[in-house]
Amino acid sequence: MNANQIINMIMRMVFRRVVNKGVNAGIDRALGAGKPREEMSPRERRQARKARQSARQAKQAARVARRMGRM
């Protein structure tokens, strides 16, 4: 392996981590902070739970898409 290949490999690893953090931060930011659990009605709690599940699925889909993009 020459120096250029090693530098490229390290840059890809760093870039992948930065992109992962950016995507996750964006999804978390889009959801917002929300209210404390004690102040929520049962309907709001269900809605918040669904939002967290959707966020989890969006993060997973983003990971799969990035993985497919590398192939």
mmCIF file of the N, C-alpha and C atoms, coordinates in Angstrom:
data_MODEL
# 
_entry.id   MODEL 
# 
loop_
_atom_site.group_PDB 
_atom_site.id 
_atom_site.type_symbol 
_atom_site.label_atom_id 
_atom_site.label_alt_id 
_atom_site.label_comp_id 
_atom_site.label_asym_id 
_atom_site.label_entity_id 
_atom_site.label_seq_id 
_atom_site.pdbx_PDB_ins_code 
_atom_site.Cartn_x 
_atom_site.Cartn_y 
_atom_site.Cartn_z 
_atom_site.occupancy 
_atom_site.B_iso_or_equiv 
_atom_site.pdbx_formal_charge 
_atom_site.auth_seq_id 
_atom_site.auth_comp_id 
_atom_site.auth_asym_id 
_atom_site.auth_atom_id 
_atom_site.pdbx_PDB_model_num 
ATOM 1   N N  . MET A 1 1  ? 0.840   -1.175 0.000  1.00 0.00 ? 1  MET A N  1 
ATOM 2   C CA . MET A 1 1  ? 0.000   0.000  0.000  1.00 0.00 ? 1  MET A CA 1 
ATOM 3   C C  . MET A 1 1  ? 0.886   1.240  0.000  1.00 0.00 ? 1  MET A C  1 
ATOM 4   N N  . ASN A 1 2  ? 0.552   2.147  -0.861 1.00 0.00 ? 2  ASN A N  1 
ATOM 5   C CA . ASN A 1 2  ? 1.342   3.383  -0.862 1.00 0.00 ? 2  ASN A CA 1 
ATOM 6   C C  . ASN A 1 2  ? 0.683   4.424  0.036  1.00 0.00 ? 2  ASN A C  1 
ATOM 7   N N  . ALA A 1 3  ? 1.357   5.542  0.188  1.00 0.00 ? 3  ALA A N  1 
ATOM 8   C CA . ALA A 1 3  ? 0.891   6.582  1.115  1.00 0.00 ? 3  ALA A CA 1 
ATOM 9   C C  . ALA A 1 3  ? -0.458  7.156  0.684  1.00 0.00 ? 3  ALA A C  1 
ATOM 10  N N  . ASN A 1 4  ? -0.669  7.300  -0.607 1.00 0.00 ? 4  ASN A N  1 
ATOM 11  C CA . ASN A 1 4  ? -1.932  7.862  -1.099 1.00 0.00 ? 4  ASN A CA 1 
ATOM 12  C C  . ASN A 1 4  ? -3.120  6.965  -0.728 1.00 0.00 ? 4  ASN A C  1 
ATOM 13  N N  . GLN A 1 5  ? -2.965  5.668  -0.840 1.00 0.00 ? 5  GLN A N  1 
ATOM 14  C CA . GLN A 1 5  ? -4.040  4.743  -0.478 1.00 0.00 ? 5  GLN A CA 1 
ATOM 15  C C  . GLN A 1 5  ? -4.346  4.807  1.016  1.00 0.00 ? 5  GLN A C  1 
ATOM 16  N N  . ILE A 1 6  ? -3.306  4.911  1.819  1.00 0.00 ? 6  ILE A N  1 
ATOM 17  C CA . ILE A 1 6  ? -3.501  4.980  3.269  1.00 0.00 ? 6  ILE A CA 1 
ATOM 18  C C  . ILE A 1 6  ? -4.230  6.267  3.645  1.00 0.00 ? 6  ILE A C  1 
ATOM 19  N N  . ILE A 1 7  ? -3.824  7.382  3.050  1.00 0.00 ? 7  ILE A N  1 
ATOM 20  C CA . ILE A 1 7  ? -4.486  8.663  3.331  1.00 0.00 ? 7  ILE A CA 1 
ATOM 21  C C  . ILE A 1 7  ? -5.943  8.610  2.897  1.00 0.00 ? 7  ILE A C  1 
ATOM 22  N N  . ASN A 1 8  ? -6.212  8.051  1.718  1.00 0.00 ? 8  ASN A N  1 
ATOM 23  C CA . ASN A 1 8  ? -7.591  7.934  1.244  1.00 0.00 ? 8  ASN A CA 1 
ATOM 24  C C  . ASN A 1 8  ? -8.427  7.069  2.178  1.00 0.00 ? 8  ASN A C  1 
ATOM 25  N N  . MET A 1 9  ? -7.859  5.988  2.664  1.00 0.00 ? 9  MET A N  1 
ATOM 26  C CA . MET A 1 9  ? -8.585  5.098  3.569  1.00 0.00 ? 9  MET A CA 1 
ATOM 27  C C  . MET A 1 9  ? -8.942  5.830  4.866  1.00 0.00 ? 9  MET A C  1 
ATOM 28  N N  . ILE A 1 10 ? -7.991  6.563  5.411  1.00 0.00 ? 10 ILE A N  1 
ATOM 29  C CA . ILE A 1 10 ? -8.243  7.303  6.652  1.00 0.00 ? 10 ILE A CA 1 
ATOM 30  C C  . ILE A 1 10 ? -9.280  8.400  6.414  1.00 0.00 ? 10 ILE A C  1 
ATOM 31  N N  . MET A 1 11 ? -9.180  9.107  5.297  1.00 0.00 ? 11 MET A N  1 
ATOM 32  C CA . MET A 1 11 ? -10.136 10.165 4.982  1.00 0.00 ? 11 MET A CA 1 
ATOM 33  C C  . MET A 1 11 ? -11.553 9.602  4.831  1.00 0.00 ? 11 MET A C  1 
ATOM 34  N N  . ARG A 1 12 ? -11.701 8.448  4.205  1.00 0.00 ? 12 ARG A N  1 
ATOM 35  C CA . ARG A 1 12 ? -13.029 7.828  4.071  1.00 0.00 ? 12 ARG A CA 1 
ATOM 36  C C  . ARG A 1 12 ? -13.613 7.480  5.427  1.00 0.00 ? 12 ARG A C  1 
ATOM 37  N N  . MET A 1 13 ? -12.779 6.956  6.324  1.00 0.00 ? 13 MET A N  1 
ATOM 38  C CA . MET A 1 13 ? -13.262 6.611  7.669  1.00 0.00 ? 13 MET A CA 1 
ATOM 39  C C  . MET A 1 13 ? -13.734 7.859  8.411  1.00 0.00 ? 13 MET A C  1 
ATOM 40  N N  . VAL A 1 14 ? -12.950 8.923  8.350  1.00 0.00 ? 14 VAL A N  1 
ATOM 41  C CA . VAL A 1 14 ? -13.306 10.162 9.036  1.00 0.00 ? 14 VAL A CA 1 
ATOM 42  C C  . VAL A 1 14 ? -14.569 10.752 8.421  1.00 0.00 ? 14 VAL A C  1 
ATOM 43  N N  . PHE A 1 15 ? -14.616 10.805 7.101  1.00 0.00 ? 15 PHE A N  1 
ATOM 44  C CA . PHE A 1 15 ? -15.770 11.380 6.412  1.00 0.00 ? 15 PHE A CA 1 
ATOM 45  C C  . PHE A 1 15 ? -17.045 10.597 6.729  1.00 0.00 ? 15 PHE A C  1 
ATOM 46  N N  . ARG A 1 16 ? -16.954 9.279  6.797  1.00 0.00 ? 16 ARG A N  1 
ATOM 47  C CA . ARG A 1 16 ? -18.118 8.448  7.107  1.00 0.00 ? 16 ARG A CA 1 
ATOM 48  C C  . ARG A 1 16 ? -18.646 8.773  8.501  1.00 0.00 ? 16 ARG A C  1 
ATOM 49  N N  . ARG A 1 17 ? -17.752 8.948  9.470  1.00 0.00 ? 17 ARG A N  1 
ATOM 50  C CA . ARG A 1 17 ? -18.190 9.283  10.828 1.00 0.00 ? 17 ARG A CA 1 
ATOM 51  C C  . ARG A 1 17 ? -18.857 10.654 10.877 1.00 0.00 ? 17 ARG A C  1 
ATOM 52  N N  . VAL A 1 18 ? -18.269 11.616 10.165 1.00 0.00 ? 18 VAL A N  1 
ATOM 53  C CA . VAL A 1 18 ? -18.831 12.970 10.153 1.00 0.00 ? 18 VAL A CA 1 
ATOM 54  C C  . VAL A 1 18 ? -20.220 12.964 9.526  1.00 0.00 ? 18 VAL A C  1 
ATOM 55  N N  . VAL A 1 19 ? -20.380 12.243 8.412  1.00 0.00 ? 19 VAL A N  1 
ATOM 56  C CA . VAL A 1 19 ? -21.683 12.175 7.746  1.00 0.00 ? 19 VAL A CA 1 
ATOM 57  C C  . VAL A 1 19 ? -22.700 11.490 8.653  1.00 0.00 ? 19 VAL A C  1 
ATOM 58  N N  . ASN A 1 20 ? -22.312 10.405 9.313  1.00 0.00 ? 20 ASN A N  1 
ATOM 59  C CA . ASN A 1 20 ? -23.222 9.712  10.228 1.00 0.00 ? 20 ASN A CA 1 
ATOM 60  C C  . ASN A 1 20 ? -23.689 10.646 11.339 1.00 0.00 ? 20 ASN A C  1 
ATOM 61  N N  . LYS A 1 21 ? -22.764 11.372 11.938 1.00 0.00 ? 21 LYS A N  1 
ATOM 62  C CA . LYS A 1 21 ? -23.138 12.290 13.015 1.00 0.00 ? 21 LYS A CA 1 
ATOM 63  C C  . LYS A 1 21 ? -24.049 13.395 12.493 1.00 0.00 ? 21 LYS A C  1 
ATOM 64  N N  . GLY A 1 22 ? -23.764 13.894 11.301 1.00 0.00 ? 22 GLY A N  1 
ATOM 65  C CA . GLY A 1 22 ? -24.584 14.951 10.717 1.00 0.00 ? 22 GLY A CA 1 
ATOM 66  C C  . GLY A 1 22 ? -26.002 14.491 10.443 1.00 0.00 ? 22 GLY A C  1 
ATOM 67  N N  . VAL A 1 23 ? -26.143 13.305 9.887  1.00 0.00 ? 23 VAL A N  1 
ATOM 68  C CA . VAL A 1 23 ? -27.482 12.778 9.595  1.00 0.00 ? 23 VAL A CA 1 
ATOM 69  C C  . VAL A 1 23 ? -28.254 12.560 10.892 1.00 0.00 ? 23 VAL A C  1 
ATOM 70  N N  . ASN A 1 24 ? -27.617 11.952 11.860 1.00 0.00 ? 24 ASN A N  1 
ATOM 71  C CA . ASN A 1 24 ? -28.291 11.704 13.140 1.00 0.00 ? 24 ASN A CA 1 
ATOM 72  C C  . ASN A 1 24 ? -28.667 13.014 13.834 1.00 0.00 ? 24 ASN A C  1 
ATOM 73  N N  . ALA A 1 25 ? -27.775 13.990 13.805 1.00 0.00 ? 25 ALA A N  1 
ATOM 74  C CA . ALA A 1 25 ? -28.072 15.277 14.435 1.00 0.00 ? 25 ALA A CA 1 
ATOM 75  C C  . ALA A 1 25 ? -29.231 15.972 13.721 1.00 0.00 ? 25 ALA A C  1 
ATOM 76  N N  . GLY A 1 26 ? -29.270 15.876 12.402 1.00 0.00 ? 26 GLY A N  1 
ATOM 77  C CA . GLY A 1 26 ? -30.352 16.494 11.655 1.00 0.00 ? 26 GLY A CA 1 
ATOM 78  C C  . GLY A 1 26 ? -31.693 15.867 11.965 1.00 0.00 ? 26 GLY A C  1 
ATOM 79  N N  . ILE A 1 27 ? -31.726 14.568 12.064 1.00 0.00 ? 27 ILE A N  1 
ATOM 80  C CA . ILE A 1 27 ? -32.972 13.877 12.388 1.00 0.00 ? 27 ILE A CA 1 
ATOM 81  C C  . ILE A 1 27 ? -33.416 14.228 13.804 1.00 0.00 ? 27 ILE A C  1 
ATOM 82  N N  . ASP A 1 28 ? -32.478 14.235 14.742 1.00 0.00 ? 28 ASP A N  1 
ATOM 83  C CA . ASP A 1 28 ? -32.815 14.601 16.124 1.00 0.00 ? 28 ASP A CA 1 
ATOM 84  C C  . ASP A 1 28 ? -33.306 16.046 16.203 1.00 0.00 ? 28 ASP A C  1 
ATOM 85  N N  . ARG A 1 29 ? -32.675 16.915 15.453 1.00 0.00 ? 29 ARG A N  1 
ATOM 86  C CA . ARG A 1 29 ? -33.054 18.333 15.454 1.00 0.00 ? 29 ARG A CA 1 
ATOM 87  C C  . ARG A 1 29 ? -34.455 18.522 14.879 1.00 0.00 ? 29 ARG A C  1 
ATOM 88  N N  . ALA A 1 30 ? -34.780 17.748 13.851 1.00 0.00 ? 30 ALA A N  1 
ATOM 89  C CA . ALA A 1 30 ? -36.093 17.866 13.218 1.00 0.00 ? 30 ALA A CA 1 
ATOM 90  C C  . ALA A 1 30 ? -37.202 17.448 14.179 1.00 0.00 ? 30 ALA A C  1 
ATOM 91  N N  . LEU A 1 31 ? -36.908 16.518 15.056 1.00 0.00 ? 31 LEU A N  1 
ATOM 92  C CA . LEU A 1 31 ? -37.924 16.066 16.015 1.00 0.00 ? 31 LEU A CA 1 
ATOM 93  C C  . LEU A 1 31 ? -38.165 17.088 17.116 1.00 0.00 ? 31 LEU A C  1 
ATOM 94  N N  . GLY A 1 32 ? -37.166 17.855 17.450 1.00 0.00 ? 32 GLY A N  1 
ATOM 95  C CA . GLY A 1 32 ? -37.321 18.865 18.502 1.00 0.00 ? 32 GLY A CA 1 
ATOM 96  C C  . GLY A 1 32 ? -37.203 18.247 19.887 1.00 0.00 ? 32 GLY A C  1 
ATOM 97  N N  . ALA A 1 33 ? -37.172 19.097 20.876 1.00 0.00 ? 33 ALA A N  1 
ATOM 98  C CA . ALA A 1 33 ? -36.967 18.647 22.250 1.00 0.00 ? 33 ALA A CA 1 
ATOM 99  C C  . ALA A 1 33 ? -38.228 18.027 22.844 1.00 0.00 ? 33 ALA A C  1 
ATOM 100 N N  . GLY A 1 34 ? -39.382 18.635 22.603 1.00 0.00 ? 34 GLY A N  1 
ATOM 101 C CA . GLY A 1 34 ? -40.616 18.094 23.151 1.00 0.00 ? 34 GLY A CA 1 
ATOM 102 C C  . GLY A 1 34 ? -40.834 18.494 24.600 1.00 0.00 ? 34 GLY A C  1 
ATOM 103 N N  . LYS A 1 35 ? -41.963 18.046 25.135 1.00 0.00 ? 35 LYS A N  1 
ATOM 104 C CA . LYS A 1 35 ? -42.327 18.359 26.517 1.00 0.00 ? 35 LYS A CA 1 
ATOM 105 C C  . LYS A 1 35 ? -41.888 17.215 27.425 1.00 0.00 ? 35 LYS A C  1 
ATOM 106 N N  . PRO A 1 36 ? -41.756 17.502 28.723 1.00 0.00 ? 36 PRO A N  1 
ATOM 107 C CA . PRO A 1 36 ? -41.496 16.406 29.663 1.00 0.00 ? 36 PRO A CA 1 
ATOM 108 C C  . PRO A 1 36 ? -42.680 15.427 29.689 1.00 0.00 ? 36 PRO A C  1 
ATOM 109 N N  . ARG A 1 37 ? -42.407 14.192 30.007 1.00 0.00 ? 37 ARG A N  1 
ATOM 110 C CA . ARG A 1 37 ? -43.426 13.135 29.989 1.00 0.00 ? 37 ARG A CA 1 
ATOM 111 C C  . ARG A 1 37 ? -44.603 13.453 30.916 1.00 0.00 ? 37 ARG A C  1 
ATOM 112 N N  . GLU A 1 38 ? -44.338 14.093 32.053 1.00 0.00 ? 38 GLU A N  1 
ATOM 113 C CA . GLU A 1 38 ? -45.403 14.384 33.010 1.00 0.00 ? 38 GLU A CA 1 
ATOM 114 C C  . GLU A 1 38 ? -46.418 15.383 32.455 1.00 0.00 ? 38 GLU A C  1 
ATOM 115 N N  . GLU A 1 39 ? -45.976 16.260 31.552 1.00 0.00 ? 39 GLU A N  1 
ATOM 116 C CA . GLU A 1 39 ? -46.858 17.281 31.008 1.00 0.00 ? 39 GLU A CA 1 
ATOM 117 C C  . GLU A 1 39 ? -47.640 16.807 29.781 1.00 0.00 ? 39 GLU A C  1 
ATOM 118 N N  . MET A 1 40 ? -47.370 15.599 29.317 1.00 0.00 ? 40 MET A N  1 
ATOM 119 C CA . MET A 1 40 ? -48.020 15.105 28.103 1.00 0.00 ? 40 MET A CA 1 
ATOM 120 C C  . MET A 1 40 ? -49.308 14.362 28.418 1.00 0.00 ? 40 MET A C  1 
ATOM 121 N N  . SER A 1 41 ? -50.262 14.497 27.515 1.00 0.00 ? 41 SER A N  1 
ATOM 122 C CA . SER A 1 41 ? -51.476 13.695 27.616 1.00 0.00 ? 41 SER A CA 1 
ATOM 123 C C  . SER A 1 41 ? -51.164 12.319 27.029 1.00 0.00 ? 41 SER A C  1 
ATOM 124 N N  . PRO A 1 42 ? -52.019 11.314 27.287 1.00 0.00 ? 42 PRO A N  1 
ATOM 125 C CA . PRO A 1 42 ? -51.767 9.986  26.698 1.00 0.00 ? 42 PRO A CA 1 
ATOM 126 C C  . PRO A 1 42 ? -51.654 10.034 25.174 1.00 0.00 ? 42 PRO A C  1 
ATOM 127 N N  . ARG A 1 43 ? -52.435 10.898 24.553 1.00 0.00 ? 43 ARG A N  1 
ATOM 128 C CA . ARG A 1 43 ? -52.375 11.011 23.084 1.00 0.00 ? 43 ARG A CA 1 
ATOM 129 C C  . ARG A 1 43 ? -51.019 11.563 22.644 1.00 0.00 ? 43 ARG A C  1 
ATOM 130 N N  . GLU A 1 44 ? -50.525 12.565 23.375 1.00 0.00 ? 44 GLU A N  1 
ATOM 131 C CA . GLU A 1 44 ? -49.217 13.151 23.051 1.00 0.00 ? 44 GLU A CA 1 
ATOM 132 C C  . GLU A 1 44 ? -48.094 12.140 23.268 1.00 0.00 ? 44 GLU A C  1 
ATOM 133 N N  . ARG A 1 45 ? -48.234 11.307 24.306 1.00 0.00 ? 45 ARG A N  1 
ATOM 134 C CA . ARG A 1 45 ? -47.213 10.281 24.553 1.00 0.00 ? 45 ARG A CA 1 
ATOM 135 C C  . ARG A 1 45 ? -47.150 9.288  23.405 1.00 0.00 ? 45 ARG A C  1 
ATOM 136 N N  . ARG A 1 46 ? -48.338 8.869  22.926 1.00 0.00 ? 46 ARG A N  1 
ATOM 137 C CA . ARG A 1 46 ? -48.364 7.944  21.781 1.00 0.00 ? 46 ARG A CA 1 
ATOM 138 C C  . ARG A 1 46 ? -47.717 8.585  20.559 1.00 0.00 ? 46 ARG A C  1 
ATOM 139 N N  . GLN A 1 47 ? -48.044 9.839  20.343 1.00 0.00 ? 47 GLN A N  1 
ATOM 140 C CA . GLN A 1 47 ? -47.494 10.555 19.189 1.00 0.00 ? 47 GLN A CA 1 
ATOM 141 C C  . GLN A 1 47 ? -45.965 10.689 19.313 1.00 0.00 ? 47 GLN A C  1 
ATOM 142 N N  . ALA A 1 48 ? -45.477 10.980 20.516 1.00 0.00 ? 48 ALA A N  1 
ATOM 143 C CA . ALA A 1 48 ? -44.032 11.107 20.734 1.00 0.00 ? 48 ALA A CA 1 
ATOM 144 C C  . ALA A 1 48 ? -43.340 9.770  20.518 1.00 0.00 ? 48 ALA A C  1 
ATOM 145 N N  . ARG A 1 49 ? -43.981 8.692  20.985 1.00 0.00 ? 49 ARG A N  1 
ATOM 146 C CA . ARG A 1 49 ? -43.400 7.360  20.803 1.00 0.00 ? 49 ARG A CA 1 
ATOM 147 C C  . ARG A 1 49 ? -43.310 7.013  19.321 1.00 0.00 ? 49 ARG A C  1 
ATOM 148 N N  . LYS A 1 50 ? -44.375 7.340  18.566 1.00 0.00 ? 50 LYS A N  1 
ATOM 149 C CA . LYS A 1 50 ? -44.359 7.097  17.118 1.00 0.00 ? 50 LYS A CA 1 
ATOM 150 C C  . LYS A 1 50 ? -43.266 7.916  16.438 1.00 0.00 ? 50 LYS A C  1 
ATOM 151 N N  . ALA A 1 51 ? -43.076 9.149  16.892 1.00 0.00 ? 51 ALA A N  1 
ATOM 152 C CA . ALA A 1 51 ? -42.038 10.009 16.311 1.00 0.00 ? 51 ALA A CA 1 
ATOM 153 C C  . ALA A 1 51 ? -40.654 9.416  16.559 1.00 0.00 ? 51 ALA A C  1 
ATOM 154 N N  . ARG A 1 52 ? -40.431 8.903  17.781 1.00 0.00 ? 52 ARG A N  1 
ATOM 155 C CA . ARG A 1 52 ? -39.130 8.275  18.068 1.00 0.00 ? 52 ARG A CA 1 
ATOM 156 C C  . ARG A 1 52 ? -38.913 7.043  17.206 1.00 0.00 ? 52 ARG A C  1 
ATOM 157 N N  . GLN A 1 53 ? -39.967 6.245  17.014 1.00 0.00 ? 53 GLN A N  1 
ATOM 158 C CA . GLN A 1 53 ? -39.855 5.065  16.159 1.00 0.00 ? 53 GLN A CA 1 
ATOM 159 C C  . GLN A 1 53 ? -39.560 5.473  14.718 1.00 0.00 ? 53 GLN A C  1 
ATOM 160 N N  . SER A 1 54 ? -40.226 6.504  14.252 1.00 0.00 ? 54 SER A N  1 
ATOM 161 C CA . SER A 1 54 ? -39.984 6.986  12.886 1.00 0.00 ? 54 SER A CA 1 
ATOM 162 C C  . SER A 1 54 ? -38.557 7.492  12.737 1.00 0.00 ? 54 SER A C  1 
ATOM 163 N N  . ALA A 1 55 ? -38.070 8.179  13.748 1.00 0.00 ? 55 ALA A N  1 
ATOM 164 C CA . ALA A 1 55 ? -36.693 8.684  13.704 1.00 0.00 ? 55 ALA A CA 1 
ATOM 165 C C  . ALA A 1 55 ? -35.708 7.527  13.660 1.00 0.00 ? 55 ALA A C  1 
ATOM 166 N N  . ARG A 1 56 ? -35.976 6.511  14.466 1.00 0.00 ? 56 ARG A N  1 
ATOM 167 C CA . ARG A 1 56 ? -35.102 5.337  14.474 1.00 0.00 ? 56 ARG A CA 1 
ATOM 168 C C  . ARG A 1 56 ? -35.084 4.673  13.097 1.00 0.00 ? 56 ARG A C  1 
ATOM 169 N N  . GLN A 1 57 ? -36.249 4.545  12.483 1.00 0.00 ? 57 GLN A N  1 
ATOM 170 C CA . GLN A 1 57 ? -36.327 3.944  11.149 1.00 0.00 ? 57 GLN A CA 1 
ATOM 171 C C  . GLN A 1 57 ? -35.635 4.817  10.110 1.00 0.00 ? 57 GLN A C  1 
ATOM 172 N N  . ALA A 1 58 ? -35.765 6.140  10.232 1.00 0.00 ? 58 ALA A N  1 
ATOM 173 C CA . ALA A 1 58 ? -35.112 7.045  9.288  1.00 0.00 ? 58 ALA A CA 1 
ATOM 174 C C  . ALA A 1 58 ? -33.594 6.934  9.395  1.00 0.00 ? 58 ALA A C  1 
ATOM 175 N N  . LYS A 1 59 ? -33.085 6.846  10.626 1.00 0.00 ? 59 LYS A N  1 
ATOM 176 C CA . LYS A 1 59 ? -31.640 6.682  10.808 1.00 0.00 ? 59 LYS A CA 1 
ATOM 177 C C  . LYS A 1 59 ? -31.169 5.375  10.191 1.00 0.00 ? 59 LYS A C  1 
ATOM 178 N N  . GLN A 1 60 ? -31.937 4.309  10.413 1.00 0.00 ? 60 GLN A N  1 
ATOM 179 C CA . GLN A 1 60 ? -31.566 3.009  9.864  1.00 0.00 ? 60 GLN A CA 1 
ATOM 180 C C  . GLN A 1 60 ? -31.602 3.047  8.335  1.00 0.00 ? 60 GLN A C  1 
ATOM 181 N N  . ALA A 1 61 ? -32.617 3.679  7.758  1.00 0.00 ? 61 ALA A N  1 
ATOM 182 C CA . ALA A 1 61 ? -32.711 3.788  6.303  1.00 0.00 ? 61 ALA A CA 1 
ATOM 183 C C  . ALA A 1 61 ? -31.549 4.606  5.748  1.00 0.00 ? 61 ALA A C  1 
ATOM 184 N N  . ALA A 1 62 ? -31.158 5.658  6.453  1.00 0.00 ? 62 ALA A N  1 
ATOM 185 C CA . ALA A 1 62 ? -30.029 6.469  6.001  1.00 0.00 ? 62 ALA A CA 1 
ATOM 186 C C  . ALA A 1 62 ? -28.748 5.650  6.025  1.00 0.00 ? 62 ALA A C  1 
ATOM 187 N N  . ARG A 1 63 ? -28.582 4.835  7.061  1.00 0.00 ? 63 ARG A N  1 
ATOM 188 C CA . ARG A 1 63 ? -27.391 3.974  7.131  1.00 0.00 ? 63 ARG A CA 1 
ATOM 189 C C  . ARG A 1 63 ? -27.357 2.993  5.974  1.00 0.00 ? 63 ARG A C  1 
ATOM 190 N N  . VAL A 1 64 ? -28.505 2.370  5.685  1.00 0.00 ? 64 VAL A N  1 
ATOM 191 C CA . VAL A 1 64 ? -28.571 1.404  4.586  1.00 0.00 ? 64 VAL A CA 1 
ATOM 192 C C  . VAL A 1 64 ? -28.287 2.093  3.257  1.00 0.00 ? 64 VAL A C  1 
ATOM 193 N N  . ALA A 1 65 ? -28.840 3.286  3.069  1.00 0.00 ? 65 ALA A N  1 
ATOM 194 C CA . ALA A 1 65 ? -28.612 4.020  1.822  1.00 0.00 ? 65 ALA A CA 1 
ATOM 195 C C  . ALA A 1 65 ? -27.138 4.359  1.653  1.00 0.00 ? 65 ALA A C  1 
ATOM 196 N N  . ARG A 1 66 ? -26.488 4.781  2.742  1.00 0.00 ? 66 ARG A N  1 
ATOM 197 C CA . ARG A 1 66 ? -25.054 5.083  2.648  1.00 0.00 ? 66 ARG A CA 1 
ATOM 198 C C  . ARG A 1 66 ? -24.267 3.826  2.344  1.00 0.00 ? 66 ARG A C  1 
ATOM 199 N N  . ARG A 1 67 ? -24.668 2.717  2.947  1.00 0.00 ? 67 ARG A N  1 
ATOM 200 C CA . ARG A 1 67 ? -23.971 1.464  2.716  1.00 0.00 ? 67 ARG A CA 1 
ATOM 201 C C  . ARG A 1 67 ? -24.125 1.030  1.254  1.00 0.00 ? 67 ARG A C  1 
ATOM 202 N N  . MET A 1 68 ? -25.329 1.205  0.731  1.00 0.00 ? 68 MET A N  1 
ATOM 203 C CA . MET A 1 68 ? -25.558 0.844  -0.675 1.00 0.00 ? 68 MET A CA 1 
ATOM 204 C C  . MET A 1 68 ? -24.784 1.768  -1.612 1.00 0.00 ? 68 MET A C  1 
ATOM 205 N N  . GLY A 1 69 ? -24.625 3.008  -1.214 1.00 0.00 ? 69 GLY A N  1 
ATOM 206 C CA . GLY A 1 69 ? -23.875 3.962  -2.025 1.00 0.00 ? 69 GLY A CA 1 
ATOM 207 C C  . GLY A 1 69 ? -22.396 3.614  -2.120 1.00 0.00 ? 69 GLY A C  1 
ATOM 208 N N  . ARG A 1 70 ? -21.889 2.916  -1.136 1.00 0.00 ? 70 ARG A N  1 
ATOM 209 C CA . ARG A 1 70 ? -20.468 2.532  -1.142 1.00 0.00 ? 70 ARG A CA 1 
ATOM 210 C C  . ARG A 1 70 ? -20.191 1.359  -2.060 1.00 0.00 ? 70 ARG A C  1 
ATOM 211 N N  . MET A 1 71 ? -21.199 0.585  -2.357 1.00 0.00 ? 71 MET A N  1 
ATOM 212 C CA . MET A 1 71 ? -20.987 -0.615 -3.176 1.00 0.00 ? 71 MET A CA 1 
ATOM 213 C C  . MET A 1 71 ? -20.843 -0.307 -4.623 1.00 0.00 ? 71 MET A C  1 
# 
